[in-house]
Amino acid sequence: MDEKLIENKVLKLRAYFILVALMVVVPARGETPSDDPIVRWLHISGHRAIWGGELKALMITHASPWYDFLPWVQARRYDPLALASDLEKLRAYYRDLGYLAVAVHLTVEQLSADEIGLGVHITEGPLTRISRASVIGGEDIENAFEQLVGEPLSRDIVNKGVSQVVSGLRNKGYAFVRAEVETTIVAQQAELVLKLTSGPVCSLGTVHVSGNKAVSENTISRGLTFQSGELFNEEALQKSQHLLYRAGVFRSVALALKDSSENRVDVDVRVSERPFQALRLGAGYDTDEDLWISGAWTHRNFGGGARQLKLSGRISGNNRETVLGLRQPYFISSNNWLNISGFVQRERQAAFVQDELGGNLSLERNITTTADLIAQFSGGVVDFSADSAFAEMEVGLLMDTRDDIFDPQSGMLAQFTVRERGRFFRSDSEFLQATAEGRWFRRIPLRSVLALRVQGGMIFELRKAGGVPNVEHFFAGGLNSVRGWGLNELGPKDHEGNPTGGLSRVEMSMEIRTQVFFSLGTAIFVDAGNVDAKSGAFNPGSLKYAVGAGLRYLSPVGPVRFDVGYRMSDDSTVTKRIQYHISLGQAF
């Protein structure tokens, strides 16, 4: 027998004996002798308004896993006190949603001397709704509370209505408004009376800043959207907190009202500074760029004034880029950010290789805590040739309500951008590009998230003679696009089969991401899209489709993703039906 084969068999036997030894020797974590029976199953029935998984998530009591025979797995045992608490949680949860007559019944089935099954039956009863909602007190308010009529008597719904009324008053100077709700219930009909004590109209007094060491008080003051003497406005305080934290120099920011006179409110701004300098190094692999390494050095208070200086670089199989950028918060106004950067980069595609040297000057205007307006001027040279100099203007609107930028569970992102090159600043090519994208995320049952994305764009040639360079074309296909195709494989190609891109693009994706256990998750997806050589050529019949599934590992630096995409649509220019994608981060 071959020596290598014998060695492999010995290694397998050794691994087997080690596993058996661990199963015999390793004790269960925290396992102690107990007379309480094991909970073999837990069934919840009778529920219609609420998903069963949501109810089980409220409970401490759970069924023991099927693999509890393993010595390091602790079996779930019956705890009567914990179960009694769980049943009361279920009753309270239903009552908070408006099911005031809910009844929760428990049955215990003896399966063996050491095993039981638990059945929880819920009789939801009728839903109590709000038949009347009125307000006593308060002046000059939009009565959002009266709009609750017809809604379920839910704690969250009522609290939201109260909060809207109170916030409206606080934004009009009533800093110390108090609210109390009286509820009368007759035959599943609830009458609500909101009693308001408005208090005096207040103005803003002295602003006290504390906790800052290197960041000056003047810099912090420039980040505030209110001034002493103005009418008290709670929304202005909340936005100021957002703008101060966004500067990046503070670990925490808190604004609180201090002891004040009857109609004058002092504000205490407490901050905690974070380390100003940071060095980040990274390396990874994905199927579009192959191996990549990156690094970034950041000084968050360069020269004072919360000014951020950042030097970053990234090298991969296809691209190289180095960027030096300076970011100045509170430029002229607390809502403005000024960005100046210079870059040198190389982009390599099948049809071209391009070197670019240039710079950007942009101004960001914070409209709300979730929306920004951006204007940017860019210029540079291609392939280090003065004859290929370019200059362009770009204007964009961004709205972002996602709860997490790396792995969002809820919220939305919408952005619209218009970019013009050559008409106002003379360049070899003149064109206008418009792009739009929308993403939407929502939690759904079975510990899952529904993620949707729609994006598209068009390029209009302003001067036919120069044309639009290939590097400016739209491309589709790859790990963040239609995943049944490889990088840039979807769309027009030259006679050698190299992608050339096009002047219009549309893409759509739907993905269901499910957390299986701990940090491991799965995903199933449907992608559709296409690129056309002509501008504005959006034909639904020309869309190409792909389906697939993947795995997600939630690492400390973000989701590690492995996707398998299957090309459903025919494409004579592509030979593979199946594409494999590995990357760091979600597809969108």
Steps between C-alpha positions, in 0.01 A plus 500: 500500500619853421676660801314831454166315504597318821603830658164657411311207653704526819423872525128434453501229770689730734245777446217252563645382832559860612135582425379196695727591792362854505142370502582280798718738697371854434230588754189701420538871565345585830328156522404408855287207622130593497168331575318734261390330176636593159270710280488292184261724307319832539194570285307828484151489351196723459696806392383682188610860536862427593749261343593208725872560465453853631322362807767238566767771482336664804539187711786373713362146480602314183493142381823309540688455169497159335878478536497538879641146527842652429684536831591866446141604422284594797146365489212744555315402818164600639512806725151575640592853614647592162199353320256693721690818413486408129123455506457839665725655232275358230189642668664842542621498139150436368348763728752756377373430147136553596386145582387577853300179553780264395524168685808277507462132601776248570490123451778265606538158337713239675700329229720288725637502851748773404333673205196723455333696224351844552197638321406867521155581362406863447145628481555847360150638548369814327723790405427827679507804274511874566156653445575852622818702563496855632748749643457734795752783527777599264493782250566534129559129442419271212292241680666179387338330798152517345629304201524191722126436470446156347847375593552206740551593865871422472750640746740586217231671291374708792852594610587604144195726486588657836861544390397682182286746694763558769781539243292753308462710815868468593596618154293813565674593823309299762805332651326362809172373356350205689246248367264251663259259327170392654337189351138386526407161348145385429423191287836491317478874428759731658459871561827686556548843651847659476546759774780747430672742733695720261694716742666825391647578160879484548801645327848350491739629762870434552667206326750317724758273334684231698713193434706648217880502532660558160193604301429865566172628637475723193505194272224337704296820492526509119340155493188621681193601299366726775622810684437656837188716500311303236168331565545154651478230232549133584560406137793745482660333803462154345649613168792668680578174677498322163732758339749494788520122496535498122821703521674179606706640789261405779430162652176627652290818489218587740287814524303554822293780651647654813321658795345810354279795578130496423528590133870462417668163440875443532649215293784274612703350213707206626749333265758226525789511253622192319864432399587739220738278304416160358678253272299232322645217294300242312530217254254269336379322193200527276419347165492834316829649622689187612737569790500853637675694773406838640621747755389834641647750745261757646548806718157612623610838638774605260602855586198532731144586406395130472671505159560148367804402292500155344753314286374173355605247241374178348663250266322209332537284193318754283522837673741721691408821678658750737296787648597792723198684636418787735152536654390820675176490702279804565625690195330844514196329656454215748323304225787515247798269443786596265706217344824535304686197365761394248532155349700282266347175376528224243201304372549182300218339301497248218457776239724772645756608758473859625716709732346811651636789707261756641325668786155574645346798674158439652251664732250295701189664637321314779128556438367269772658237722442247219541709182795677333537716191844469335668716235842398366754629250760255367791534264800304382691342216479152348818300437698801627448682171410869495297441183260279696420747777141498626280701734151418618223607735278269705190563711335233712236438763541223758244374752600225741288358784672158526562371850842362400711589196677161487214259574169693495189344652258787440480838335568627150762671287419719200740702290480699179804644320551714190854535360607727215835496319633731235224754437596759763864389541645406163600130466560252218160342565173667594217305660233511768450202731197446725479211748249401766493222758260385768549235769240383749538268798240348732499229766270207422416179690744212551783735608525627145546829318344588165737716294402671174704712259420688180760705315542646157674765299534672165781684321420769244771603252524878481757496218507209256854564383670410825272213596481354849816318615457129578604554859195725549254242361262298714586137568306219665572155636710395796477445873312828568292497184314226309672203656434247222771677298865566574651845542366735225391202285139615463454745214663604170836352395748557219586247228751333733242454774633773728236702691460853362212615719215721392317829543203370701463249779226363724538248783264349756567261786296328769673312780378322814770477767441258786700458819522127565692495827771700673695681225402279207230595254364417157363699208288436193479757224361596161690750283396664175658762279659596173724757333423651159731679261239772445390765747152459646449152352300355790314197363353266766513217248879524478563444871727210589427293811699304754411316819718363774576432861785565737648488847572790734744504790462804725862580582613791721592699186178430312319216322720253312301394195502193275241503220418259220317666211322309224445670164139441393507708181680392185814692407703378204803705607532322837578131543451447875153454645623509860712770664663486844551820698702555818520840665489705818171684544145452378419531130313822583 
